[in-house]
Amino acid sequence: MGKGANHMVLEGQTVKIGEKFDLGDGVKADTPGKSGVAGHDINCRCFVTHDWLTAEEYAAAVKKQGDKTVDKSAESGIIKNIDVDDLELAVYGKDVDEKAVKIIKKYFVDNSLADGYYINNISMKSIQNDNEKEKGRPLIQTIANKRGNMYETDIVLNEDIFKGRSIDSLNEMLKNYKNNIAQTFEEAVIHEVGHAKTIFSNRFRDIEAMYDKLEKMGVEGISAIALNDGAEAVAEIEILIHRGSVIPKQAKELYDKVMSGKLET
């Protein structure tokens, strides 16, 4: 904490996700600096750190949700899916269109657990692309990061594109991309859902070996990126499924193998 609102009372204060910080004077907030009370928000320089649960602690915490949830958590080694607080921290102060945030929340927070995939971490930062002329500017990246003996799914939002841009502007930009089929921001997010499902479905396998194999398994009849990379083909197929479109036979076979974890590596 630096100079600003007198929040010394917060030093060392720990709250669980979903609970509020007690700022004093009867004021509580999801996070310091966002209480809506000027005397507490202006010049507040507090910072928040997160302590992650171990797999065993998480399993115990969600025990009331049923044995299936606990078994899945312990079996996969997954710590947690991101929540609204994580998303708000990622976009805080970045001038991101609220409509875009709602779409991100829908697919990366609300729908993920129900649809069988996890997003472990989300952040917003500048993303550079060495081959931008050919592949376009990356809007969102889904990354499988190995941490310990497991892989986690990280979502990175490109601050260079999101900051100050309206949802209409994002949609218009995507219409001009020629290498993929996403025509709207929502479809771009669904494309990343395809990547997240790929990572989750193959959590027990060697992810790197799987991606090496997929790189040589592009499919025809969808898009340029699908032709050049099987992992991108799977993500593009996710959009076709969302649209209710016909999927080429070769593409459907690849998608089914990847999602069932039966792609030979």
N, C-alpha and C positions, 0 to 999 in steps of 0.2 A: 504493500500500500504506500502511496505517496501522499503529498499534500492535497487536500480537497475536503470532501465531506468527512466529518468525524466518525469514522467507522472502525475505530480501534476495538469496539465491542465484537467485531467480526473476526478478529485475529484468532485463527485456529478453529473457528466455528465449522462444524461438519454437518451436512444435511444429506438425506437420502434423495435420490432422484424422485421428483414429484413433490417434494417438500419445499418450503420457502425459507429463505434466510431472514432472521430477525435483525433489522437494521437499527432497532431502538426507537423510542418515541411511539411505540405501537405500530410502526411501519414494517411490513413484510414484503418480500419480493422474490421472484424466481431466481434472480441473480442480481448482485449489487449493480447500481447504476441504471436499473430498469424498473424502479418502483413507481414512477409517475409522480413522485414528490420532488419538486425542484431542489429543495434543501438537501436531499439525499442523492440526487442524480447528477447535479451540476458539479463538475470537477472531481467526481468520484473516480479514483484510480485503483480501485480494488481489482484483484485478479482472482480467478477461480481455478483450482486444480482438481483433477479427478482421480480417485482411487478405484481401480478396477477390482471386481470380485474374482476370486479363483473359480475354476469350474465347479469345485465342491461347494463353495459358498453360494454360487449362483443356483446350483441345483437345490440346495437347502432353502434358498429364498423363494423359489418358485414351486416348492413341493405342493403347496395348496392348489396349484393349477393342474395337478394330476401326474401320475407316474410316467405317462408317455412323454410329457415335456421334460421331466427330469432325466429320463433315460436318454432322450435325444441329445440333451445338453452335455451329459457326461460322456456319451459315446462319441460325439463329434468334436468335443473339446472347445465348443463355441462359448465365449464368455457372455456376450450380450449383443442384441440388435440395437442400432442407434434409436434414440427417441427424439421427441420434439425439442428437448433442451439441447441435445447435441446439434440438431439442425439450426436452432436459433443462434447458438454460439458460432457456428460456421459462417453464417451470413450476417451476423451482427455488425452494423456500421458499414456494410459493403454496398448499400443502395441497390438491393436486388428487388425486382418487381414482385409484389406480394402474390400475384397470380402464378408466377414461376415457382415461388416458394411452396404454394399449395400443391402444385403438380409434383414437385420433389417430395413433399411430405406424403402424398398419396401413395407413390410407388416405392419410395425408399424407407418409409416409416410404417405407414398404415397397412399396406398390402403385403409387405415382404414376409412376415411370419406366417400369415395365412396362406400365401402362395408357395411356401416352402423354400425360401432363400433368406439369407441373412446379409445385412450390411453392417459391418462391425465398426467402421469409422467413416466420418465425412469431414471434409475440409474444403476451404476455398483459397486458391492461390493462383499465381500466374503459371500457365502451362505453355511451354515453348514446343514448337514442332519444326524439326530440321527439314521436313519435306512438306511444308505447308502448301506450296503451289500445287502439288499433286494430290495431297490428301485433305486439304482444307484445314481450317483452324479447329483444333480440338475444343469442343464445348464442355464435355464431361469425359472423365476417364474412370474406368473401373479397373482396379489393380488388385491382383492376388499377391499379398505380401506374406512371406514366411516369417512367423514369429515363434521361436522355439521349435516345437515339433508339429506345428499346425499352420495352416494358411488362414489369413483373415482377408475379408473383402473390404477394400477401401474405395470410397467414392471421392474424386477430386473435381471440384467445380472450377472452371476457368474464370478467375476474377477479371481478367482482361476483357472478356466478352460480356459477362453478366453485369458488371458494375454500371449502373445508370441506364441500362437498356430495358425497354419495355418488352412485354411478352409479344406484342405485335411485331416489334423489331426483330426479336429472336425467330419468330415464325417466318418472317420475310427472308431473313438470312438463310435459314435452312432450305427454303424453296430454291435457292440459288446453288446449293451444293449438288454436284452432279455425280459424285461417286457412291452415294448411298441413297436409300429410299425414304429416309425420314423427311417428312414434309412439314412437320410441326414440332414445337418444343416437346410436346407430350410424347410424340413418337421417338424423339431423340432420347428421352428418358427410358422409354420402353426398350430401345436398343441396348441401353446399359443394363436393364433388367435381365436381358438375355445373357450378357456377360456374367452377371451376378449368379444366375442360375447355373451357368457352366461351372463356375468355381465351386458352388455349393454341392452340386451333384457329384463332383469328382473329388470331394474333400479327402477321401481316403486313398486317393491315388497320387501319383507323382504329377503334380500340376504342371511343372515345367516340361516334363516329357510329353504330357498331353498337348500342351500348346505347340511344342516343336512338331508334333505329328499333324496337328490341325493346320499349321502353316502351309502344309503341302496338300491340303484337302479342300481347296476352294471349289465352289459349285457354280455352274452356269445358270443364266436366266433370272438372276435377282438384281445384282448391282456389281459395280467394278470392285468394291472392297470384298464382296462375297466371293467373287471369282478368284481373288488373289490370296484369300486367307479363310480357312474353315472356321476359325473362331468368330471372325466377323460375319461369316455366313450364318452361323447360329444366331447371332444377335439380330441380324436382319430378318431372319425367319420369325423371331419373336414379334416383330412388327407385323409381319404378314398374318400371324395367328391372331394378333390383336384386331387387325382389320377384318378378319374372316375371309381372307383371300386364299386362292388356290396356291398350294405349295408344290413346286416341282418334286418329282419322286426322289431324285438323288438328294435333294436338300432335306426332305422329310426323313429319309433314312439316316442321314448324318445327324440331324437334330435329335432323333429318338435314341441313337447310340450314345450321344454326349449326355443327354439328360437322364439316361438310365445308368450312367457310369460304366457303360460297356464298350467304350471306344478302346481298341487294343493299342497299348502304348509300348 
